[in-house]
């Protein structure tokens, strides 16, 4: 999969020119804070000039080779307008990766495609794109809403790509082709998971899930839907296993929830969601998940261990709190006899005595 300039689209301004690199520390994304607090992270890596109107800074390095023309790429991204700092797109939030066939992208995504050409699988970067390679002079007044002549800022992660002759998108594939392609990605992910290459495994699972998008699943029923879920749900479960190992518990819970929406009694999804919740300190919710999981997998020893661990943790926490409160308040002080106490007790005795005498006289008179 060569990425030499002659194999890429000359309209992207890469026809044989070397990338220009400027010194580290260039301030591409610093400045006034974004109003919603969702701006890209601060980046102090080298600035690469990919095109007259496109620059890039790498947040996280990728691996392998780069895509070429007609590669079908899957990516997550957030997009802002630079002048107004308004976020108008977020595929992470929507949990729907974008499919981009390089060389066949929409005109408003030309600058984004220039950046993706330069990326490796797993790479994450910040892109600055001039309005000429974005939404142009007129902007967009539908969805997304982008003002005229708006320079754009992207945070992009290339999940992965497929080298398919003439860029065959998912929409042109048969149901069987999409399911088999996703299954192949799932198997690749499993092999990487066994090697403890968690980030790379997750990229394969995400690629597989991308082939099973909502638009595709809504069209399926009967055996085809069962076939698709038999690939899609294990990918979500394996993603959750990777995320738990990486201590990204909230994301793990999200993937388990997607499985439970389809299979509410899935023991693995309940178990892994319980583990993630337990790590977040959500003890009661975790116990509910484990108890329900045990109902559907009564012989699973791992579930029993987790329930026992929860009980032991709660017992230890109770004992610790007991010791803390004991130390804060100390033992209850004993009452000490004082002169004032004796006076009060004598007075109470005299009052009681007079009351008894008075009452006895009353009874005698009657």
VEXDREN-2710 file (C-alpha; in Angstrom, 1 decimal):
% VEXDREN-2710
k/r/px/py/pz
1/UNK/0.0/0.0/0.0
2/UNK/2.3/2.7/-1.2
3/UNK/1.6/6.3/-0.5
4/UNK/3.9/7.9/-3.1
5/UNK/2.6/11.3/-4.4
6/UNK/1.9/10.0/-7.9
7/UNK/-0.6/7.5/-6.6
8/UNK/-2.6/10.1/-4.8
9/UNK/-5.1/12.7/-6.0
10/UNK/-3.2/15.7/-7.5
11/UNK/-6.2/17.9/-6.7
12/UNK/-5.1/17.6/-3.0
13/UNK/-2.0/19.6/-3.6
14/UNK/0.4/16.7/-3.0
15/UNK/1.8/16.1/-6.5
16/UNK/5.4/15.4/-5.6
17/UNK/5.9/18.2/-3.2
18/UNK/7.6/17.5/0.1
19/UNK/5.7/18.2/3.3
20/UNK/6.9/21.4/4.9
21/UNK/7.5/21.0/8.6
22/UNK/7.9/23.9/11.0
23/UNK/9.5/23.9/14.5
24/UNK/7.9/22.3/17.5
25/UNK/5.7/24.3/19.8
26/UNK/3.8/26.2/17.2
27/UNK/0.6/27.4/18.7
28/UNK/-2.2/26.0/16.4
29/UNK/-4.9/25.4/18.9
30/UNK/-4.1/27.7/21.8
31/UNK/-6.0/30.9/22.3
32/UNK/-9.4/32.0/23.6
33/UNK/-11.2/29.0/25.2
34/UNK/-14.1/27.3/23.3
35/UNK/-17.5/28.4/24.7
36/UNK/-18.7/24.8/25.3
37/UNK/-15.3/23.7/26.7
38/UNK/-15.1/21.0/24.0
39/UNK/-12.1/22.3/22.0
40/UNK/-9.3/20.0/20.8
41/UNK/-6.5/19.3/23.3
42/UNK/-3.4/21.5/23.4
43/UNK/-0.8/20.1/21.0
44/UNK/3.0/20.9/21.1
45/UNK/4.1/18.6/18.3
46/UNK/5.5/19.6/15.0
47/UNK/3.3/21.3/12.5
48/UNK/3.1/19.6/9.1
49/UNK/2.0/21.7/6.1
50/UNK/0.1/19.1/4.0
51/UNK/-1.3/21.7/1.6
52/UNK/-1.4/25.4/1.2
53/UNK/-4.7/25.4/3.1
54/UNK/-4.2/22.3/5.4
55/UNK/-1.9/21.9/8.4
56/UNK/-1.7/19.0/10.9
57/UNK/-0.4/18.3/14.3
58/UNK/-0.2/14.7/15.7
59/UNK/-1.8/14.0/19.0
60/UNK/-1.2/10.2/19.0
61/UNK/1.0/8.3/16.6
62/UNK/-0.5/5.5/14.4
63/UNK/0.9/2.4/13.0
64/UNK/1.4/0.6/9.6
65/UNK/1.1/2.4/6.3
66/UNK/-1.1/5.2/5.0
67/UNK/-4.2/5.0/2.8
68/UNK/-4.0/5.6/-0.9
69/UNK/-6.5/6.9/-3.5
70/UNK/-9.8/5.0/-3.4
71/UNK/-9.1/3.5/0.1
72/UNK/-12.3/3.2/2.1
73/UNK/-11.4/4.9/5.4
74/UNK/-13.3/4.9/8.7
75/UNK/-12.7/7.7/11.1
76/UNK/-14.1/9.6/14.1
77/UNK/-13.8/13.4/14.2
78/UNK/-15.0/16.6/15.8
79/UNK/-15.3/19.8/13.8
80/UNK/-15.4/23.4/14.8
81/UNK/-15.5/26.7/12.9
82/UNK/-12.3/28.6/13.8
83/UNK/-13.8/32.1/14.0
84/UNK/-16.9/31.4/16.0
85/UNK/-15.5/28.2/17.7
86/UNK/-18.8/26.5/17.2
87/UNK/-18.8/22.7/17.1
88/UNK/-21.0/21.4/14.3
89/UNK/-20.0/17.7/14.1
90/UNK/-19.0/15.0/16.6
91/UNK/-19.1/11.4/15.4
92/UNK/-17.8/10.2/18.8
93/UNK/-20.9/11.5/20.5
94/UNK/-23.1/10.0/17.9
95/UNK/-21.1/6.7/18.1
96/UNK/-21.2/6.5/14.3
97/UNK/-17.8/6.6/12.5
98/UNK/-17.6/8.4/9.1
99/UNK/-16.9/6.3/6.0
100/UNK/-14.7/8.3/3.6
101/UNK/-13.6/7.0/0.2
102/UNK/-10.5/9.0/-0.6
103/UNK/-10.8/10.6/-4.1
104/UNK/-14.6/10.4/-4.0
105/UNK/-15.3/12.5/-0.9
106/UNK/-17.8/15.4/-0.9
107/UNK/-16.4/18.8/-1.9
108/UNK/-16.8/20.2/1.7
109/UNK/-14.6/17.3/3.0
110/UNK/-11.7/17.9/0.6
111/UNK/-9.5/19.4/3.4
112/UNK/-10.4/16.6/5.8
113/UNK/-9.4/14.0/3.1
114/UNK/-6.0/15.8/2.6
115/UNK/-5.4/15.2/6.3
116/UNK/-6.6/11.6/6.2
117/UNK/-4.2/10.8/3.3
118/UNK/-1.3/11.6/5.6
119/UNK/-2.5/9.5/8.6
120/UNK/-1.8/5.9/9.7
121/UNK/-4.4/3.6/11.4
122/UNK/-4.8/4.6/15.0
123/UNK/-3.4/8.1/14.5
124/UNK/-5.1/11.0/16.1
125/UNK/-4.4/14.6/14.9
126/UNK/-5.6/18.2/14.8
127/UNK/-6.2/19.6/11.3
128/UNK/-6.6/23.2/10.3
129/UNK/-8.4/23.6/7.0
130/UNK/-8.9/26.8/5.0
131/UNK/-12.5/27.6/3.9
132/UNK/-11.5/27.0/0.3
133/UNK/-11.2/23.2/1.1
134/UNK/-14.2/23.3/3.5
135/UNK/-17.7/24.6/3.0
136/UNK/-16.5/27.3/0.6
137/UNK/-17.5/30.9/0.0
138/UNK/-21.2/30.3/0.7
139/UNK/-21.0/28.0/3.8
140/UNK/-23.9/25.8/4.7
141/UNK/-27.2/26.9/6.1
142/UNK/-28.8/23.5/6.5
143/UNK/-27.1/20.7/8.5
144/UNK/-24.4/21.2/9.5
145/UNK/-24.7/25.0/9.9
146/UNK/-21.4/26.5/8.8
147/UNK/-21.1/30.3/8.1
148/UNK/-19.6/31.6/4.8
149/UNK/-15.9/31.5/4.3
150/UNK/-15.3/29.7/7.6
151/UNK/-11.9/28.1/8.3
152/UNK/-12.3/24.8/10.0
153/UNK/-10.7/23.0/12.9
154/UNK/-10.8/19.2/13.1
155/UNK/-9.8/16.6/15.7
156/UNK/-9.5/13.4/13.7
157/UNK/-8.8/9.7/14.5
158/UNK/-8.3/7.3/11.6
159/UNK/-9.7/4.0/12.9
160/UNK/-8.6/2.1/9.8
161/UNK/-9.1/1.6/6.1
162/UNK/-9.7/-1.0/3.5
163/UNK/-7.8/-0.9/0.1
164/UNK/-10.7/-1.7/-2.2
165/UNK/-10.4/-1.4/-6.0
166/UNK/-12.0/1.8/-7.1
167/UNK/-13.3/2.6/-3.6
168/UNK/-16.3/0.4/-3.1
169/UNK/-18.3/1.9/-0.2
170/UNK/-20.5/0.0/2.2
171/UNK/-23.6/1.1/0.4
172/UNK/-22.5/-0.8/-2.7
173/UNK/-21.8/-4.1/-0.8
174/UNK/-24.3/-6.9/-0.5
175/UNK/-25.5/-7.9/3.0
176/UNK/-23.3/-11.0/2.9
177/UNK/-20.2/-8.9/1.9
178/UNK/-20.7/-6.5/4.7
179/UNK/-21.2/-9.2/7.3
180/UNK/-18.2/-11.3/6.1
181/UNK/-16.0/-8.2/6.0
182/UNK/-17.0/-7.2/9.5
183/UNK/-16.4/-10.8/10.7
184/UNK/-12.9/-10.8/9.2
185/UNK/-12.1/-7.6/11.1
186/UNK/-13.5/-9.2/14.3
187/UNK/-11.2/-12.2/14.0
188/UNK/-8.2/-9.9/13.4
189/UNK/-9.2/-8.0/16.5
190/UNK/-9.3/-11.2/18.5
191/UNK/-5.8/-12.1/17.4
192/UNK/-4.5/-8.7/18.5
193/UNK/-6.4/-8.9/21.8
194/UNK/-4.6/-12.2/22.6
195/UNK/-1.3/-10.4/22.0
196/UNK/-2.4/-7.7/24.4
197/UNK/-2.3/-5.1/21.6
198/UNK/-5.5/-3.5/23.0
199/UNK/-5.5/-0.3/21.0
200/UNK/-4.9/-2.1/17.7
201/UNK/-7.6/-4.7/18.6
202/UNK/-10.1/-1.9/19.3
203/UNK/-9.5/-0.4/15.9
204/UNK/-10.4/-3.7/14.2
205/UNK/-13.5/-4.0/16.3
206/UNK/-14.5/-0.5/15.5
207/UNK/-14.0/-1.1/11.8
208/UNK/-16.2/-4.2/12.1
209/UNK/-18.9/-2.2/13.9
210/UNK/-18.7/0.5/11.2
211/UNK/-19.9/-2.1/8.6
212/UNK/-22.8/-2.8/10.9
213/UNK/-24.0/0.8/11.2
214/UNK/-27.6/1.7/12.3
215/UNK/-28.7/2.5/8.8
216/UNK/-27.7/-1.0/7.8
217/UNK/-29.2/-2.8/10.9
218/UNK/-32.6/-1.1/10.4
219/UNK/-33.0/-2.7/7.1
220/UNK/-32.3/-6.2/8.3
221/UNK/-34.7/-8.8/9.7
222/UNK/-34.9/-12.6/10.2
223/UNK/-31.8/-14.6/9.6
224/UNK/-29.8/-11.6/8.2
225/UNK/-30.3/-9.6/11.3
226/UNK/-29.3/-12.6/13.4
227/UNK/-26.2/-13.0/11.3
228/UNK/-25.3/-9.4/11.7
229/UNK/-25.8/-9.3/15.5
230/UNK/-23.7/-12.5/15.8
231/UNK/-20.8/-10.3/14.6
232/UNK/-21.7/-6.9/15.9
233/UNK/-22.5/-7.8/19.6
234/UNK/-19.3/-9.7/20.2
235/UNK/-17.3/-6.7/18.8
236/UNK/-19.0/-4.4/21.4
237/UNK/-18.3/-7.0/24.1
238/UNK/-14.7/-7.3/23.1
239/UNK/-14.4/-3.5/23.0
240/UNK/-15.7/-3.4/26.5
241/UNK/-13.1/-5.9/27.6
242/UNK/-10.3/-3.8/26.1
243/UNK/-11.7/-0.6/27.7
244/UNK/-11.9/-2.2/31.1
245/UNK/-8.2/-3.3/30.8
246/UNK/-7.4/0.3/29.8
247/UNK/-9.4/1.7/32.8
248/UNK/-11.8/3.5/30.5
249/UNK/-14.9/2.4/32.4
250/UNK/-17.5/4.8/31.2
251/UNK/-16.8/3.9/27.6
252/UNK/-16.9/0.2/28.5
253/UNK/-20.4/0.7/30.0
254/UNK/-21.6/2.4/26.8
255/UNK/-20.6/-0.7/24.7
256/UNK/-22.3/-3.1/27.1
257/UNK/-25.5/-0.9/27.0
258/UNK/-25.6/-1.3/23.2
259/UNK/-25.5/-5.1/23.5
260/UNK/-28.2/-5.1/26.2
261/UNK/-30.5/-3.0/24.0
262/UNK/-30.5/-6.0/21.6
263/UNK/-30.2/-8.8/24.2
264/UNK/-31.3/-7.7/27.6
265/UNK/-30.3/-11.0/29.2
266/UNK/-26.8/-11.2/27.7
267/UNK/-24.7/-12.5/30.7
268/UNK/-21.4/-11.2/29.4
269/UNK/-22.7/-7.7/28.8
270/UNK/-24.2/-7.7/32.3
271/UNK/-21.0/-9.1/33.9
272/UNK/-18.7/-6.6/32.1
273/UNK/-21.0/-3.6/32.8
274/UNK/-21.0/-4.8/36.5
275/UNK/-17.2/-4.8/36.6
276/UNK/-16.9/-1.3/35.1
277/UNK/-19.5/0.0/37.5
278/UNK/-17.7/-1.6/40.5
279/UNK/-14.5/0.1/39.4
280/UNK/-16.4/3.4/39.3
281/UNK/-17.7/2.8/42.9
282/UNK/-21.3/2.2/41.7
283/UNK/-21.6/-0.7/44.1
284/UNK/-25.4/-1.2/44.1
285/UNK/-25.7/-1.0/40.3
286/UNK/-22.7/-3.4/40.0
287/UNK/-24.4/-5.9/42.3
288/UNK/-27.6/-5.7/40.4
289/UNK/-25.7/-6.5/37.2
290/UNK/-23.8/-9.4/38.8
291/UNK/-27.0/-10.9/40.3
292/UNK/-28.8/-10.7/37.0
293/UNK/-25.8/-12.2/35.1
294/UNK/-25.7/-15.1/37.6
295/UNK/-29.4/-15.8/36.9
296/UNK/-28.5/-16.5/33.2
297/UNK/-25.0/-18.0/33.9
298/UNK/-25.4/-19.8/37.3
299/UNK/-22.2/-21.8/36.9
300/UNK/-19.9/-18.9/36.1
301/UNK/-17.4/-18.7/38.9
302/UNK/-16.2/-15.3/37.8
303/UNK/-19.6/-13.8/38.7
304/UNK/-19.5/-15.4/42.1
305/UNK/-16.0/-14.1/42.7
306/UNK/-17.1/-10.5/41.8
307/UNK/-20.1/-10.7/44.2
308/UNK/-17.9/-12.0/47.0
309/UNK/-15.4/-9.2/46.3
310/UNK/-18.2/-6.6/46.5
311/UNK/-19.3/-8.0/49.9
312/UNK/-15.8/-8.0/51.3
313/UNK/-15.2/-4.5/50.1
314/UNK/-18.4/-3.3/51.7
315/UNK/-17.5/-5.0/55.0
316/UNK/-14.0/-3.5/55.0
317/UNK/-15.5/0.0/54.2
318/UNK/-18.0/-0.4/57.0
319/UNK/-15.2/-1.3/59.5
320/UNK/-13.1/1.6/58.3
321/UNK/-15.9/4.1/58.7
322/UNK/-16.6/2.6/62.2
323/UNK/-13.0/3.2/63.2
324/UNK/-13.1/6.7/61.8
325/UNK/-16.2/7.7/63.7
326/UNK/-14.9/6.1/66.9
327/UNK/-11.7/8.2/66.5
328/UNK/-13.7/11.4/65.8
329/UNK/-16.1/11.2/68.8
330/UNK/-14.1/9.0/71.2
331/UNK/-15.6/6.9/74.1
332/UNK/-18.7/8.3/75.8
333/UNK/-17.6/10.2/78.9
334/UNK/-18.7/8.8/82.3
335/UNK/-20.8/11.1/84.5
336/UNK/-18.9/12.4/87.5
337/UNK/-20.5/13.3/90.8
338/UNK/-20.2/17.0/91.6
339/UNK/-21.4/19.2/94.4
340/UNK/-24.1/20.6/92.1
341/UNK/-25.4/17.1/91.3
342/UNK/-25.7/16.3/95.0
343/UNK/-27.8/19.4/95.7
344/UNK/-30.1/18.6/92.8
345/UNK/-30.5/15.0/93.9
346/UNK/-31.3/16.1/97.5
347/UNK/-33.9/18.6/96.3
348/UNK/-35.6/16.0/94.2
349/UNK/-35.7/13.6/97.2
350/UNK/-37.3/16.3/99.5
351/UNK/-39.9/17.2/96.9
352/UNK/-40.8/13.5/96.5
353/UNK/-41.0/13.0/100.3
354/UNK/-43.3/16.0/100.8
355/UNK/-45.5/14.8/97.9
356/UNK/-45.8/11.3/99.5
357/UNK/-46.7/12.9/102.9
358/UNK/-49.3/15.2/101.4
359/UNK/-50.8/12.4/99.4
360/UNK/-51.0/10.2/102.6
361/UNK/-52.8/13.0/104.5
362/UNK/-55.3/13.3/101.7
363/UNK/-56.1/9.7/101.7
364/UNK/-56.6/9.7/105.6
365/UNK/-58.9/12.7/105.5
366/UNK/-61.1/11.0/102.8
END
